[in-house]
Amino acid sequence: AKEYTVQVIAADGTVTWQTITSQTQIVYGGHQLQNGVNYLLKVTADDGASSTNENVTGIGFALLSTDDGKQVDAAEAKVKALSLTPESREFALAHIYVRYGLFAEAIEKLESLSQSNSSPQVWLMLGDIHWQVGLPLLAQTYYQKALTASDIEGSAKAQTMLGEIYDKTFNNRDEALRYFKMAKESYIMLGDTKQMQDIEKRIAEIEKR
């Protein structure tokens, strides 16, 4: 595809803003959106492919309500008042943003943090956010990074999520089973019986297909 039509559509079906671009990133240029109103972001390529035709989550969004905005401001102020290292402060702020659905802001914090901090928790959180908003390929990249840098607990989480991605996104039975079986062994080593049993159920589900 060479060009994309980008639309922001309100809950009542009204096209709030529309533009055509050849870029993969674009800055919103419409009028101010309303707090608390649900919007849909729709991207249509010149070959007819559309984001709404894909099995993708995370293409809907809403601005924070005034009350939520005040709560975010208060939470930010509390974190900034604590005696934290810069890395811990940025990580705590990212958690606040995720709690309120401010995923772009959280990603920005974590991406910046990853430049100076190779903690697997940063990679795991980036993977979780991208998986949550329906970007499994990017999530896979971050979980792979976490896998190479993690302790056994972080590895177990990354292995589990890679199993989910290979199963639900790629429909790759063999790779999904491989990662789930790795995760099972990790949880056995951790002594986490519940997680191990959950993984066993996922393995059984896949093997029955």
Secondary structure, 3 states (H helix, E strand, C coil): CCCEEEEEEECCCCEEEEEEECCCCCCCCCCCCCECCEEEEEEEECCCCEHHHCCCCCCEEEECCHHHHHHHHHHHHHHHHCCCCHHHHHHHHHHHHHHCCCHHHHHHHHHHHHCCCCCHHHHHHHHHHHHHCCCHHHHHHHHHHHHHHCCHHHHHHHHHHHHHHHHHCCCCHHHHHHHHHHHHHHHHHHCCHHHHHHHHHHHHHHHCC
